[in-house]
Amino acid sequence: MLSYGEPLFLMALALTLSMGAFLSMAVGLLLLVILQKRSIYGIAELFARVGFGVGVGLVLYIAGDKTNAPWVCAVVFFYCLLVILLWSKLEQFLKESKFTSFSMVVIGVLGALAAILLRPNATATFAERIGMMRNGLGYFFVNPILGVGPQHWRVLNMQDSDKYFNTWHIHNIFIHVGVELGLVALAMLLIIVVRHYRKPEGHAQRGGFTAALVHSFMDTTFLYVAAVPFVMLTSGNDETRRQTLGVAVTRSLFGAFAVYFAYNVYCCVV
């Protein structure tokens, strides 16, 4: 299943055109090859595979956004399905053909430049996020222990003399948590990071966690409900300590979250 999932994730990443996500993945992969002490050929094979998957996703994006011809999207989509089905054969071929791997890395670099051209506002977006972080730091010590309160940074940002960013979240998780929830919550978040790097994790888990961590410095990864458990499942490799929760504790946790979920639904409806 992982063999089929790898190209699917790479294509999905390409469709986002998120420069921060591309950078985060690159940092995670770089750490992975360093920890695994891969040869130059192994590095080329890995980045060729990644570049090909992302490149196919970019072609699908271009077909949908630039051609104004639905049948072209259908053709490229069919090609994407073939890539997913034959991914393991591509992986084997790249391992055997070093020249092809290096050639695809060069083409991948050109593809990265194409992705930047498809997203001309990437530089402006990055500068805006830097300004957002600077604005957030201005509220860091308004209430350092408990913070200014959940969802309150936007309200303060609307009223200050700085640029209004029209977003609920500072695109840096650590600054956002420190501003809205205080230094206690920020310390908890930092403990999670330090604990991960102190534990003897596998190379893939370390690379994946590092990619998510880098992304959290420039986006709102931690605030996406689906992202946090995904990172927990993929970056955890501790099989030595396990504890089974009792029935009463489990029911209490699920019951509390059910009430909280119902309350949020009620607030959204009303």
C-alpha positions as a printed NumPy array, in Angstrom:
array([[  0.   ,   0.   ,   0.   ],
       [  2.883,   2.388,   0.727],
       [  4.188,   1.839,  -2.793],
       [  0.874,   3.074,  -4.2  ],
       [  0.535,   5.845,  -1.634],
       [  3.89 ,   7.502,  -2.316],
       [  3.091,   8.886,  -5.81 ],
       [ -0.401,   9.832,  -4.661],
       [  0.974,  12.025,  -1.88 ],
       [  3.548,  13.587,  -4.195],
       [  0.894,  14.449,  -6.793],
       [ -1.362,  15.9  ,  -4.099],
       [  1.541,  18.012,  -2.831],
       [  2.132,  19.342,  -6.349],
       [ -1.532,  20.333,  -6.706],
       [ -1.24 ,  22.598,  -3.65 ],
       [  1.59 ,  24.635,  -5.217],
       [  2.681,  25.296,  -1.632],
       [  6.294,  26.485,  -1.688],
       [  6.512,  26.04 ,   2.083],
       [  5.452,  22.4  ,   1.771],
       [  8.013,  21.791,  -0.987],
       [ 10.756,  23.341,   1.156],
       [  9.715,  21.337,   4.22 ],
       [  9.752,  18.08 ,   2.258],
       [ 13.196,  18.92 ,   0.878],
       [ 14.555,  19.509,   4.408],
       [ 13.031,  16.235,   5.624],
       [ 14.493,  14.305,   2.686],
       [ 17.897,  15.919,   3.182],
       [ 17.95 ,  14.853,   6.825],
       [ 16.828,  11.355,   5.785],
       [ 19.688,  10.842,   3.328],
       [ 22.184,  12.184,   5.885],
       [ 20.973,   9.806,   8.594],
       [ 20.861,   6.846,   6.216],
       [ 24.317,   7.742,   4.849],
       [ 23.126,   7.082,   1.322],
       [ 25.542,   7.013,  -1.566],
       [ 25.341,   9.681,  -4.249],
       [ 23.491,   7.177,  -6.412],
       [ 20.971,   6.465,  -3.671],
       [ 20.358,  10.187,  -3.2  ],
       [ 19.839,  10.647,  -6.944],
       [ 17.383,   7.732,  -7.078],
       [ 15.345,   9.119,  -4.186],
       [ 15.144,  12.681,  -5.519],
       [ 14.433,  11.414,  -9.047],
       [ 11.455,   9.49 ,  -7.704],
       [ 10.187,  12.476,  -5.759],
       [ 10.714,  14.825,  -8.68 ],
       [  8.835,  12.536, -11.046],
       [  5.831,  12.226,  -8.733],
       [  5.675,  15.976,  -8.156],
       [  6.163,  16.605, -11.878],
       [  3.18 ,  14.437, -12.804],
       [  1.075,  16.378, -10.303],
       [  2.211,  19.672, -11.827],
       [  1.186,  18.441, -15.288],
       [ -2.263,  17.648, -13.897],
       [ -2.454,  21.133, -12.378],
       [ -1.451,  22.768, -15.67 ],
       [ -4.011,  20.666, -17.553],
       [ -6.788,  21.835, -15.262],
       [ -5.739,  25.461, -14.825],
       [ -4.227,  26.481, -18.155],
       [ -5.749,  24.431, -20.994],
       [ -9.48 ,  25.042, -20.449],
       [-10.065,  21.596, -21.989],
       [-11.613,  18.977, -19.67 ],
       [-10.594,  16.073, -21.919],
       [ -6.917,  16.965, -21.37 ],
       [ -7.472,  16.618, -17.616],
       [ -9.006,  13.188, -18.196],
       [ -5.989,  12.043, -20.221],
       [ -3.506,  13.269, -17.607],
       [ -5.61 ,  11.769, -14.81 ],
       [ -5.503,   8.389, -16.563],
       [ -1.73 ,   8.762, -16.821],
       [ -1.6  ,   9.503, -13.063],
       [ -3.405,   6.221, -12.385],
       [ -0.87 ,   4.349, -14.524],
       [  1.979,   5.998, -12.619],
       [  0.487,   4.862,  -9.302],
       [  0.007,   1.287, -10.521],
       [  3.521,   1.034, -12.01 ],
       [  5.359,   3.002,  -9.322],
       [  7.249,   0.003,  -7.918],
       [  8.591,  -0.801, -11.407],
       [  9.748,   2.796, -11.816],
       [ 11.515,   2.588,  -8.468],
       [ 13.32 ,  -0.587,  -9.524],
       [ 14.281,   0.935, -12.878],
       [ 15.774,   4.024, -11.236],
       [ 17.865,   1.845,  -8.936],
       [ 19.281,   0.006, -11.943],
       [ 19.777,   3.038, -14.219],
       [ 21.981,   5.616, -12.509],
       [ 22.139,   7.812, -15.611],
       [ 18.343,   8.084, -15.704],
       [ 18.233,   8.973, -12.014],
       [ 20.719,  11.83 , -12.411],
       [ 18.969,  13.053, -15.56 ],
       [ 15.612,  13.123, -13.77 ],
       [ 17.127,  15.083, -10.879],
       [ 18.244,  17.779, -13.337],
       [ 14.793,  17.801, -14.935],
       [ 13.283,  17.967, -11.435],
       [ 15.227,  21.155, -10.695],
       [ 13.829,  22.697, -13.875],
       [ 10.374,  21.529, -12.795],
       [ 10.844,  23.282,  -9.449],
       [ 11.553,  26.512, -11.324],
       [  8.383,  25.94 , -13.34 ],
       [  6.406,  25.53 , -10.107],
       [  7.735,  28.875,  -8.886],
       [  6.644,  30.508, -12.151],
       [  3.167,  28.976, -11.717],
       [  3.005,  30.629,  -8.294],
       [  4.318,  34.151,  -8.954],
       [  2.947,  35.499,  -5.662],
       [  5.038,  33.064,  -3.568],
       [  7.572,  35.76 ,  -2.615],
       [  4.836,  38.209,  -1.645],
       [  3.103,  35.522,   0.427],
       [  6.343,  34.733,   2.251],
       [  6.925,  38.418,   3.026],
       [  3.355,  38.715,   4.3  ],
       [  3.901,  35.799,   6.678],
       [  7.054,  37.394,   8.029],
       [  5.014,  40.536,   8.717],
       [  2.32 ,  38.399,  10.37 ],
       [  4.893,  36.822,  12.692],
       [  6.32 ,  40.241,  13.537],
       [  2.825,  41.468,  14.417],
       [  2.203,  38.385,  16.564],
       [  5.429,  38.864,  18.496],
       [  4.163,  42.299,  19.459],
       [  1.438,  40.625,  21.552],
       [  3.726,  37.957,  22.997],
       [  4.053,  39.581,  26.42 ],
       [  0.593,  41.148,  26.708],
       [ -0.39 ,  38.164,  28.869],
       [  2.684,  35.903,  28.784],
       [  1.399,  33.17 ,  31.1  ],
       [ -2.05 ,  32.429,  29.613],
       [ -1.909,  34.407,  26.369],
       [ -4.443,  36.793,  24.881],
       [ -6.979,  33.981,  24.469],
       [ -7.979,  31.553,  21.694],
       [ -8.982,  33.245,  18.416],
       [ -8.171,  36.677,  19.892],
       [ -5.105,  37.547,  17.844],
       [ -7.25 ,  38.362,  14.809],
       [ -9.449,  40.684,  16.867],
       [ -6.378,  42.523,  18.141],
       [ -4.907,  42.638,  14.647],
       [ -8.079,  44.282,  13.354],
       [ -7.669,  47.099,  15.842],
       [ -3.938,  47.786,  15.778],
       [ -2.11 ,  50.122,  13.412],
       [ -0.359,  47.288,  11.591],
       [ -1.508,  45.621,   8.386],
       [ -4.719,  43.575,   8.778],
       [ -3.973,  40.065,   7.529],
       [ -7.567,  38.735,   7.422],
       [ -6.645,  35.352,   8.867],
       [ -7.309,  33.631,  12.173],
       [ -3.877,  32.06 ,  12.534],
       [ -0.345,  33.405,  12.635],
       [  1.53 ,  31.277,  10.119],
       [  4.014,  30.088,  12.712],
       [  2.63 ,  27.581,  15.189],
       [  5.048,  28.386,  17.987],
       [  4.403,  32.131,  17.842],
       [  0.645,  31.552,  17.493],
       [  0.462,  29.226,  20.501],
       [  2.652,  31.546,  22.577],
       [  0.514,  34.592,  21.738],
       [ -2.963,  33.072,  22.184],
       [ -2.353,  30.342,  24.796],
       [  0.696,  31.667,  26.642],
       [  4.152,  30.494,  27.606],
       [  2.846,  27.421,  29.446],
       [  1.273,  26.022,  26.281],
       [  4.326,  27.028,  24.248],
       [  6.571,  25.163,  26.698],
       [  4.397,  22.038,  26.268],
       [  4.796,  22.303,  22.507],
       [  8.568,  22.689,  22.779],
       [  8.756,  19.691,  25.123],
       [  7.094,  17.558,  22.429],
       [  9.755,  18.658,  19.934],
       [ 12.673,  18.087,  22.315],
       [ 11.281,  14.705,  23.413],
       [ 11.081,  13.492,  19.82 ],
       [ 14.724,  14.289,  19.106],
       [ 15.835,  12.708,  22.383],
       [ 14.102,   9.411,  21.578],
       [ 15.79 ,   6.777,  19.387],
       [ 13.483,   7.104,  16.384],
       [ 14.008,   5.555,  12.976],
       [ 15.483,   7.568,  10.132],
       [ 12.209,   7.841,   8.203],
       [ 10.329,   8.928,  11.329],
       [ 12.951,  11.567,  12.087],
       [ 12.813,  12.946,   8.558],
       [  9.012,  13.031,   8.527],
       [  8.79 ,  14.811,  11.88 ],
       [ 11.435,  17.33 ,  10.828],
       [  9.505,  18.12 ,   7.633],
       [  6.334,  18.741,   9.67 ],
       [  8.314,  20.852,  12.154],
       [  9.814,  23.062,   9.432],
       [  6.374,  23.474,   7.882],
       [  5.026,  24.6  ,  11.256],
       [  7.434,  27.538,  11.215],
       [  5.745,  28.981,   8.118],
       [  2.198,  27.615,   8.082],
       [ -0.69 ,  26.429,  10.258],
       [  0.056,  22.688,  10.213],
       [ -0.62 ,  22.141,  13.911],
       [ -4.084,  23.724,  13.67 ],
       [ -5.329,  21.334,  10.961],
       [ -7.233,  18.587,  12.761],
       [ -6.14 ,  15.876,  10.303],
       [ -2.464,  16.904,  10.274],
       [ -1.637,  16.317,  13.949],
       [ -2.71 ,  12.644,  14.227],
       [ -1.08 ,  11.986,  10.835],
       [  2.253,  13.293,  12.132],
       [  1.82 ,  11.319,  15.358],
       [  1.168,   8.075,  13.483],
       [  3.986,   8.462,  10.973],
       [  6.722,   9.915,  13.185],
       [  6.314,   7.663,  16.219],
       [  8.393,   4.498,  16.45 ],
       [  8.289,   3.714,  20.168],
       [  7.219,   0.091,  20.629],
       [  8.78 ,  -0.378,  24.057],
       [  6.181,   1.288,  26.293],
       [  2.465,   0.71 ,  25.857],
       [ -0.441,   1.128,  28.194],
       [ -4.018,   0.054,  27.568],
       [ -6.649,   2.496,  28.783],
       [ -9.484,   1.134,  30.872],
       [-13.062,   1.065,  29.614],
       [-14.199,   3.841,  31.961],
       [-11.328,   6.149,  30.939],
       [-11.903,   5.47 ,  27.241],
       [-15.647,   6.162,  27.502],
       [-14.977,   9.329,  29.48 ],
       [-12.549,  10.636,  26.852],
       [-14.849,   9.851,  23.936],
       [-17.828,  11.25 ,  25.845],
       [-16.018,  14.509,  26.62 ],
       [-14.945,  14.948,  23.004],
       [-18.481,  14.123,  21.826],
       [-19.908,  16.877,  24.031],
       [-17.217,  19.296,  22.834],
       [-17.926,  18.39 ,  19.191],
       [-21.683,  18.851,  19.695],
       [-21.061,  22.239,  21.307],
       [-18.968,  23.377,  18.35 ],
       [-21.63 ,  22.201,  15.895],
       [-24.265,  24.081,  17.883],
       [-22.167,  27.275,  17.852],
       [-21.612,  26.996,  14.092],
       [-25.31 ,  26.461,  13.4  ],
       [-26.562,  29.143,  15.76 ]])
